[in-house]
Amino acid sequence: MKAVGITDIGRCRKNNEDAYYVAEEGAPMEHLYLVADGMGGCNAGEVASSGAIRAFLRYVEEHREEGMEIPDLIAGGFQAANQDVFRQSNSASEFAEMGTTMVAAVIKEDRVYIAYVGDSRAYLMRQGSLEAVTTDHSYVMELVKMGTITKEEAAKHPKRNIITRAVGIKDTVEIDTVLEDVQAGDMLLLCTDGLSGMLRDEEMEAVLRAELPLEKKAQKLVALANEHGGYDNISLVLIEI
């Protein structure tokens, strides 16, 4: 497997509140990938996203030898991240009500284990076709589930950035999990809404299908998101299997 991570401030924000993690060789948990999109006043968003990832990794390092199953380890990492961000948000007024979305993926043998909170997404690319494997925890997605609006209408809805779950907002957090089979030639894309909110799935698919090195594909995705306005920070992790 090969993986690349990239983050960009975009064209409209004054600071970058995203964070990501790509496990390197010798890391406490191999083939672990994280993407987080923080929110909050001043610099609180970047404190939340980076703090959540640090707390997640700390939990993994402390518990990796206990023989825990991967889903349990990931779930524990999310709860540790939530507790850390929630504690910090109550420690000082400048951090009040901060939180972060987060999506995590672990690839082991022929499976990928995914867990997420908020609207940071995971996509799976197979045989030239890209599909989202996560469902946003957002106001507009709730409307889609109820049949009130379509997915196409949700993409342009004025309230599409309102999320219904986030890490660190409450003392506990509910995560959703996905288990997918993977095979040689697949690609996994984790990203913040700074990418998925700027590009249609078809546009991302076209970039991933191009005959380009993995790093160039990641850079092209960021460049296109900026060309479309770059209204938010843009972060992604792209894994080639």
N, C-alpha and C positions, 0 to 999 in steps of 0.2 A: 504494500500500500504506500501511496505517496499523498501528502497533505500539505496545504498551504493556507495560511491565514493572512487577512489583510483588513485594515481599518482606515477610514478616511473621514475627515471632519465634515465633508460636504461643502456646499456653497453658501449656506445661510446661517449656520450655527457658529457661535463664538468659541465653543470648546467641544471636545469630543467626549461624550458620555457613554460610549460603547466600550466593551472589552471582549477579548477572546483568548482562548487557550488551545494550543495544539501540543499533545504529549510528545516529548522527544524520547529518544532511546534511553532506557534506564529510568524512565519516570515511574512513580509509584503504581500507576495504572496505565498499561500500554493501550494505545489506540483510543484514548479519551479526548473528546473535543467539546469545547464549550463556547457559546456566544451569549453575550448579555447586553442589554440596552437599558441604561439607567435613566431615572427621571427624578426630578426634584429641583428646587431653587438653587441658584448660584452654582457651586461645583458639586452639589449633593448627588447628582446623577452619576457622575464618574466615581464618586466614593462608593455608591451603592453597587454599581456593576463590578468594579474591581474588587471590592470587599467580598461580594458574593462568590466570585470565582476563587479568591484566596481561601475563604472558609470552606468551600466545597472541596478543594484540593487538600486542605488540612485534614478534613474528615476522612477522605480516601486514604491518605498516608497513614493515619492513626488506626484505621480499621481493616486495611487490606490483607493483613495476615490472619484475620479471624475466620476465614473460610466463608465469608458472606457471599451470597449469590449476587450477580451483577445488578439486577433490579433493586435489591435491598440496599446495596452500596450506593447506587445512584439516588435512591429515595432519601437515604440518610444524608447524602451530600446536600440535597436540596433543603432539607430541614435545618441542617447546620448553617447553610447560607442564609436562610430566612431568619434564623435566630440572631445571626451576626448583624445583618442589616437592620432588623427591627430594634435590636439593642442600641445600635449607633443612632438610629433615627430618633430615639428617645433620650439621647445623651446631650444634645445641644440643639438650640433653636434653629441653627442654620441647616440642620439635617432633618428637620421635622417633615414627616410624610414622604420621605424619599423611598424609593423602591427600584426594582429592576425586573425586566423580563429575563428569562434565561432558557436556553435549550441546550441539552447535553446529549451526546451520542457516544456509545462505546461499541466498537466492532470487535467481535471475537469469533474466530473461525468463520462460519458462513451466516452469521446473524449480526444485525445491528440493533442495539437496545437504545431507545430514544425516550427522553423525558423532557417535559417543557412546562413553562408557566408564562402566560402572556401571549404576545403576538410575534415573537421571534420564531422563525420557522425552520423545518427540516424538509428537504426535497430529495427524492431519489430519482436518478437518471438511469434508465435502462434501455438499451438498444435504440438510442436516439430520442426517447420519450421522457419528458420531465413531469413528475407528479409530486404535489405536496403530500406529505405523510402526516403532517400535524394539522390541527384545526385551531385557528386563533381563538384565544380567550378574549373576545372583544364584543363590544355592543352590537356592531353590525353583523357579526357572525351569529349572534343570538337571533337577530332578525331573520337571517338566512335560514337557520334551523326551524324557525316558526313558519317559514314560507311567506313572510311579509315582503321580503325583497329577494332578488336573485344575487348570485355571486358577482355578476357583472355590475349590478347596481351598487353592491357593497364596496367595490373597488373605487367608486367615485363618490361615495356617501360623505357628506360633510362631517359626520361623527365617526369616521372610520378609524381614527387614532385613539378612541376611548377604549381602554382595556378593562376587563372585568376581573382579572387576577394579576397579581404581581408578587415577587419575592420581597419580603420585608415590610409589607403594609400592615399585616396582622401578626399575632404571635405564632400562628401556624399557617401553613400554606398547603393547598391541594394541588397536586401535580397530575398530569395526564401522561400516560406511557404508551409507547408504540413498539412493537417487535416486528422486524421485517427480515426476510431472507435476503442475502446479498450474494452476488456471484461475480466472477472475473469480468471486467469491463464496465461494471456499475460505477456511478459517481454519486457521492452524497454531498449535498449543499446545506450548510447551516447559515442562516443570515438574520440580520435585524430588519425591521420594516423600512429602514432607509434604503434597502435594496428592493425588497418585495413590493414596497409601496410606490416605487418609481418605475419599475419595469413589469410588464406583463409576463406571465409564465412563458409564453411563446418566445419572447425576446431573450429571456434567460436561456431557454432551451437552445436557441440558435447559436448563442455564444458557446455553450457547452458542447455542441455538436461540431464546432469548428476545429480544423486541424491546427491546433495551437498547443504549446506546452501548458501545463497546469497553471503555472504562475501567470502566464499571459492571459489565460481565460479569466482568472480572478481579477487581474488588472483591468481587463476589458469590461467586466461587469460593473466595476466601480466607475469607470470612465463613462459608461452609458447612463448610469444612475445620475451622475453629475450633469451630463448633457440634457437629461430630462428635468433638470431643476436642482437636484442635490439639496432638497429642502431639509434633510435630516442627516445625521451621521450615518455612514455606510460601513457595515462590517460583515465579513463572511469567513467561513472556513470551508474549503473545498477539498474533498477526499476522493482520490482515484483508487479503485480496487482492482 
